[in-house]
Amino acid sequence: MEEQKSERGGSPKIPVLPSGYRETVSEGDVEVLVYYLGCLAQASYIVRDRKAKTAFVIDPRRDVDVYLQELAAHRTRLKGVLLTHVHADFVSGHMELSRRGDADIFMGPNVKSRTSFDIVEVKDGQMIELSPRYSLKGLHTPGHTPESVSWVLVETAGASTPPAPLYAFTGDTLFIGSCGRPDLVGSLGYTADGMARLMYASLWNRLMQLPDSVKVFPAHGAGSPCGKSLSDALWSTIGDERKTNPALQIEDIDAFVAFLTCGQPHSPRYFMHSVQQNLAGAGILKSDILSVPWISATQAQDQIRECGGVLLDTRTAQLFAVGHLPGALNIGQGAAGGTVLQPYEGNFAIWVGTLVPQTEGIYIIASAGEELGALERLARIGFKAHAVVIGGAQEWLADGL
């Protein structure tokens, strides 16, 4: 096979896709850097003490260079990788970040026996120190998944007063304008009804007990299949959610269960595959990308004819309309590495995971220079292409195949 390194004269440099950095929220010495991938409606966070130069990363995406570069630029030490739960809609970069940042992985209860890697299992109410002044407290908030935990940043300085909560990283428990769906863990023996009742208790007995001033940072926003009717706001407060969140206007538990179990979006077929990869721990992204062969159009045609596969054309809809290969499936990558959405394209990985079986061989067709980006975007949901077609549609069409 003709691989990329032979075609280009040496191993290529894996691009660092746009970071998706949106804003920094600060209070005292602590700050929260918000990163958001519009293509997955997924948020991740660096929480750091500027003075102590220590940080945690919460719910990292698969391509973790964005966090490591930011920490290195400010000479900040990574103290831990915090997961709010086992994600289904994307493959997390917790394993790679843990290895490269020399930091432990922290998760909530009820999951340690299911993971293939070491974790620090945080008990309900347990504190983990960010710095002498700040810590994060794990609140067990099941409902979306059994192990779901919300990480509450508290100011611990001053022994004469109780720790003051400042921020809550609520994962898929509390969204802005919504809450997490309860119907994704049926394979573990949990019913949607039972999980919805756990969600009710987590919202009312745990999160709504926090002060109204506490800022809420969820794992997802509008467009995520992990809940319904999510807001596109990046963060909110407990007080604002108490007043405006539809899920928190229903005090009767049976009415809440009926509300939460009805009208949830379609669950993409790739979800279970992503869960399995997150429990196993994804490998090093660069190694996965560089192991994908680059082959000629003739080789791709022969392989598809013999073994089947999907020609995935990742160019824009406009370029696809001008000319494309027979049988190709067009799902455009969109702009800015998936950090922003454009009309009719941008949810690249979600649509691939919805329409293409994980077992199907994927042959990537891309505009020149965008091939590696396509591979990286697929890796965000745990998909690995079978091959990249050198020259894309242009070579195929030129060869008259």
C-alpha positions as a printed Julia matrix, in Angstrom:
401×3 Matrix{Float64}:
   0.0    0.0     0.0
   1.1    3.52   -0.68
   1.2    5.19    2.68
   1.1    8.85    3.48
   4.73   9.01    4.56
   5.98   7.65    1.24
   3.68   9.95   -0.7
   4.81  13.02    1.21
   8.42  12.18    1.96
   8.39  11.48    5.7
   5.93  11.2     8.54
   3.4   14.04    8.47
   2.79  16.39   11.35
  -0.58  15.82   12.95
  -2.4   19.16   12.91
  -3.63  20.7    16.12
  -7.2   21.54   15.21
  -8.63  24.84   16.45
  -8.92  24.69   20.22
 -12.53  25.75   20.55
 -11.55  28.11   23.35
 -14.5   30.38   24.1
 -13.87  32.35   27.27
 -12.28  32.5    30.72
 -14.4   32.88   33.84
 -12.47  34.07   36.9
 -13.01  34.58   40.59
 -10.16  35.25   42.98
  -7.1   33.26   41.97
  -9.08  30.55   40.22
 -10.14  30.62   36.59
 -12.11  28.35   34.27
 -11.1   28.12   30.62
 -14.09  27.02   28.53
 -13.48  24.92   25.4
 -16.4   24.01   23.16
 -16.73  21.79   20.11
 -19.81  22.84   18.16
 -19.69  19.65   16.07
 -20.3   17.51   19.18
 -21.96  20.22   21.31
 -19.33  19.21   23.88
 -17.66  21.34   26.52
 -14.43  20.7    28.38
 -12.65  22.8    30.95
  -9.3   23.71   32.41
  -9.73  24.75   36.04
  -6.59  26.36   37.4
  -5.23  28.38   40.28
  -3.17  31.12   38.66
  -1.14  31.76   41.8
  -0.37  28.13   42.64
   0.03  27.2    38.94
  -1.93  23.97   39.31
  -4.87  22.74   37.26
  -7.43  20.04   36.58
  -8.89  19.24   33.16
 -12.55  18.2    33.18
 -14.08  15.94   30.48
 -11.26  16.28   27.91
 -11.95  15.57   24.27
  -9.84  13.07   22.31
  -7.32  15.57   20.89
  -5.62  16.73   24.09
  -2.79  18.87   22.72
  -4.92  21.98   23.22
  -4.87  21.48   27.0
  -1.21  20.5    27.23
  -0.1   23.49   25.19
  -2.13  25.88   27.34
  -0.74  24.42   30.56
   2.82  24.51   29.24
   2.45  28.12   28.1
   1.61  29.16   31.67
   3.96  26.66   33.37
   1.0   25.05   35.09
   1.12  21.55   36.58
  -1.7   19.15   35.78
  -2.93  17.63   39.05
  -5.62  15.39   37.63
  -8.05  14.5    34.86
 -11.65  14.61   36.08
 -14.49  12.77   34.35
 -18.11  13.49   35.2
 -19.17  10.07   33.85
 -18.49   7.49   31.13
 -19.36   9.42   28.01
 -21.36   7.9    25.16
 -21.35  10.68   22.57
 -17.59  11.14   22.24
 -14.38   9.32   23.06
 -12.53  11.11   25.81
  -8.8   11.81   25.85
  -8.41  10.99   29.54
  -5.9    8.18   29.02
  -3.55  10.14   26.77
  -3.82  13.26   28.92
  -3.12  11.24   32.05
  -0.02   9.65   30.54
   1.43  12.76   28.95
   0.55  15.0    31.87
   1.6   12.48   34.54
  -1.68  12.85   36.41
  -4.32  10.58   37.93
  -7.81  10.06   36.51
 -10.63  10.83   38.95
 -14.14   9.4    38.59
 -17.2    8.9    40.74
 -18.48   5.7    42.39
 -19.89   2.56   40.72
 -17.44   2.47   37.8
 -14.02   1.25   38.96
 -14.83  -2.41   38.3
 -15.77  -1.57   34.69
 -12.67   0.36   33.6
  -9.55  -1.21   32.12
  -7.29   1.48   33.58
  -6.53   2.75   37.06
  -8.71   5.5    38.48
  -9.04   7.33   41.75
 -12.63   6.62   42.77
 -13.97   9.67   44.57
 -16.59   9.03   47.23
 -19.61  11.27   47.61
 -18.55  14.48   49.3
 -14.82  13.75   49.03
 -12.48  16.69   48.37
  -9.53  16.69   45.99
  -7.12  19.56   46.35
  -6.41  21.95   43.49
  -4.28  24.24   45.66
  -4.03  25.29   49.31
  -6.91  27.68   48.69
  -9.22  25.67   46.39
 -10.52  22.1    46.14
 -13.08  20.23   44.09
 -15.74  18.2    45.87
 -17.31  15.22   44.2
 -21.1   15.14   44.44
 -22.59  11.82   43.35
 -25.42  12.83   41.02
 -26.72   9.69   39.25
 -29.56   9.86   36.77
 -27.91  10.07   33.37
 -25.56   7.25   34.34
 -25.11   5.42   37.66
 -21.6    6.8    38.22
 -22.32  10.44   37.29
 -20.59  12.94   39.53
 -20.71  16.74   39.61
 -17.47  18.46   40.54
 -18.02  21.49   42.78
 -15.17  23.96   43.13
 -14.98  25.28   46.67
 -12.79  27.82   48.4
 -11.32  26.02   51.38
  -9.08  28.77   52.8
 -10.18  29.86   56.28
 -10.82  27.02   58.7
 -13.38  29.0    60.69
 -15.92  29.0    57.89
 -17.39  26.12   55.84
 -16.01  25.73   52.29
 -17.71  28.2    49.94
 -18.89  26.65   46.62
 -18.11  28.76   43.56
 -18.53  26.61   40.43
 -20.32  23.35   39.6
 -19.22  21.19   36.68
 -22.4   19.19   36.27
 -21.6   16.9    33.33
 -24.77  15.4    31.87
 -26.79  15.85   35.05
 -27.74  19.52   34.83
 -27.63  21.28   31.48
 -28.45  24.9    30.78
 -32.19  24.75   30.19
 -32.45  20.98   30.54
 -31.04  17.87   32.24
 -29.53  14.6    31.08
 -31.53  11.84   29.46
 -32.13   8.71   31.58
 -32.44   6.05   28.88
 -28.88   5.21   27.78
 -27.9    2.59   30.36
 -30.47  -0.11   29.7
 -27.68  -2.56   28.86
 -26.52  -2.29   32.48
 -29.92  -3.31   33.78
 -31.25   0.16   34.57
 -34.67   1.33   33.39
 -35.36   4.84   32.1
 -38.01   5.22   34.8
 -35.6    4.27   37.56
 -32.82   6.53   36.27
 -35.26   9.44   35.91
 -36.12   9.08   39.59
 -32.42   9.16   40.44
 -32.1   12.28   38.31
 -34.92  13.95   40.22
 -33.14  13.27   43.51
 -29.79  14.46   42.15
 -31.26  17.72   40.93
 -33.41  18.57   43.95
 -31.48  17.0    46.82
 -27.95  17.77   45.64
 -27.53  20.5    43.04
 -30.45  22.7    44.06
 -29.03  22.74   47.57
 -26.11  24.8    46.3
 -26.26  28.6    46.63
 -27.93  30.5    43.8
 -24.65  32.27   43.03
 -22.81  29.07   42.04
 -21.94  29.08   38.33
 -22.97  25.99   36.35
 -20.72  24.53   33.64
 -22.33  21.54   31.85
 -20.78  18.97   29.52
 -23.04  19.79   26.56
 -25.06  22.47   24.84
 -27.67  22.84   22.1
 -27.64  20.07   19.52
 -26.33  17.35   21.82
 -28.13  13.99   21.66
 -27.54  13.57   25.42
 -30.67  15.52   26.32
 -33.52  17.55   24.88
 -33.95  21.29   24.36
 -30.51  22.3    25.63
 -29.57  25.97   25.61
 -26.68  27.31   23.55
 -25.41  29.3    26.56
 -21.99  28.21   27.79
 -22.73  28.61   31.49
 -25.42  29.74   33.91
 -26.01  29.88   37.66
 -27.9   27.65   40.05
 -30.29  30.57   40.71
 -31.05  31.14   37.02
 -31.6   27.42   36.41
 -33.86  27.18   39.43
 -36.06  29.91   37.92
 -35.98  29.06   34.2
 -34.98  25.44   33.57
 -38.12  23.51   32.48
 -36.94  20.36   34.27
 -36.79  22.27   37.54
 -40.31  23.65   37.29
 -41.79  20.18   37.88
 -41.9   19.37   41.59
 -44.01  16.22   41.41
 -41.69  13.26   40.87
 -44.09  11.23   38.71
 -44.72  14.23   36.46
 -40.97  14.76   36.26
 -40.39  11.13   35.23
 -43.04  11.43   32.52
 -41.43  14.66   31.27
 -37.91  13.27   31.21
 -38.69   9.94   29.57
 -40.72  11.48   26.73
 -39.45  13.19   23.6
 -35.74  12.43   23.9
 -33.77  12.62   20.62
 -32.7    9.58   18.65
 -29.7    7.82   20.16
 -26.96   7.5    17.51
 -25.79   3.97   16.83
 -22.18   4.72   17.76
 -22.96   5.46   21.42
 -22.31   1.97   22.75
 -19.03   1.76   20.84
 -17.88   5.04   22.4
 -18.8    3.83   25.88
 -16.72   0.69   25.37
 -13.72   2.72   24.2
 -14.02   5.1    27.13
 -14.07   2.21   29.57
 -11.06   0.63   27.87
  -9.23   3.94   27.43
  -8.44   5.29   23.98
  -4.91   4.99   22.63
  -2.51   7.74   21.61
  -4.24   9.81   18.94
  -1.17  10.43   16.79
  -0.37   6.71   16.6
  -3.92   5.88   15.57
  -3.92   8.51   12.83
  -0.5    7.63   11.41
  -1.42   3.95   11.2
  -4.13   4.68    8.61
  -2.74   3.87    5.13
  -2.96   6.25    2.19
  -3.82   4.36   -0.99
  -4.47   5.17   -4.61
  -7.9    5.47   -6.14
  -7.34   2.2    -8.0
  -6.45   0.38   -4.78
  -9.5    1.8    -3.04
 -11.76   0.69   -5.88
 -10.31  -2.84   -5.8
 -10.7   -3.13   -2.02
 -14.27  -1.86   -1.99
 -15.19  -4.19   -4.84
 -13.74  -7.14   -2.95
 -14.64  -6.4     0.67
 -17.16  -3.59    0.62
 -16.86  -0.3     2.42
 -18.06   3.29    2.47
 -16.63   6.1     0.4
 -16.93   9.0     2.82
 -16.65  12.29    0.96
 -15.87  14.94    3.57
 -15.82  17.93    1.21
 -18.43  20.68    1.2
 -21.85  20.02   -0.26
 -21.05  22.53   -3.01
 -17.93  20.65   -4.13
 -19.75  17.35   -3.87
 -22.52  18.69   -6.15
 -19.99  19.75   -8.79
 -18.62  16.23   -9.06
 -18.38  13.13   -6.91
 -17.78   9.44   -7.06
 -20.7    7.07   -7.6
 -22.02   5.73   -4.31
 -20.11   8.19   -2.15
 -21.68   9.42    1.08
 -21.22  13.16    1.59
 -20.84  14.37    5.17
 -18.92  17.63    5.12
 -16.35  18.38    7.8
 -17.52  21.95    8.15
 -15.35  24.83    9.31
 -12.72  25.41   11.99
 -12.09  21.8    12.91
 -15.6   21.32   14.26
 -15.4   24.15   16.77
 -18.2   26.03   15.03
 -21.22  24.97   13.01
 -22.4   26.25    9.66
 -25.82  25.74    8.08
 -26.22  22.19    6.78
 -22.78  20.97    7.84
 -20.54  20.71   10.82
 -21.99  17.84   12.9
 -19.54  15.66   11.01
 -18.73  12.98   13.57
 -22.27  12.63   14.91
 -23.65  12.06   11.41
 -20.92   9.57   10.55
 -21.6    7.69   13.76
 -25.33   7.74   13.05
 -25.24   6.62    9.42
 -22.15   4.4     9.14
 -21.82   1.16   11.13
 -18.64   1.09   13.2
 -17.65  -2.19   11.53
 -17.84  -0.72    8.01
 -14.56   0.11    6.29
 -14.38   3.88    5.73
 -12.4    5.31    2.82
 -11.79   9.02    3.29
 -12.13  11.46    0.43
 -11.13  14.99    1.37
  -9.97  18.25   -0.11
  -6.18  18.57   -0.27
  -4.76  19.32    3.17
  -7.89  18.28    5.06
  -7.29  14.53    5.18
  -5.64  14.42    8.61
  -8.33  16.66   10.04
 -10.96  14.18    8.88
  -9.13  11.33   10.6
  -8.85  13.31   13.81
 -12.52  14.27   13.73
 -13.5   10.61   13.31
 -11.25   9.68   16.23
 -13.31  11.96   18.46
 -16.08   9.35   18.36
 -13.76   6.35   18.26
 -13.92   5.68   14.52
 -10.8    4.78   12.56
 -10.77   5.0     8.78
  -9.69   2.02    6.72
  -7.74   4.24    4.33
  -7.36   7.7     2.85
  -7.73   8.01   -0.91
  -4.72   9.92   -2.26
  -5.88  12.78   -4.45
  -9.48  12.33   -3.35
 -12.26  12.56   -5.89
 -10.06  14.42   -8.37
  -7.71  11.48   -8.92
 -10.53   8.98   -9.03
 -12.43  10.95  -11.64
  -9.26  11.71  -13.61
  -8.51   7.99  -13.79
 -12.01   7.35  -15.14
 -12.8    4.86  -12.39
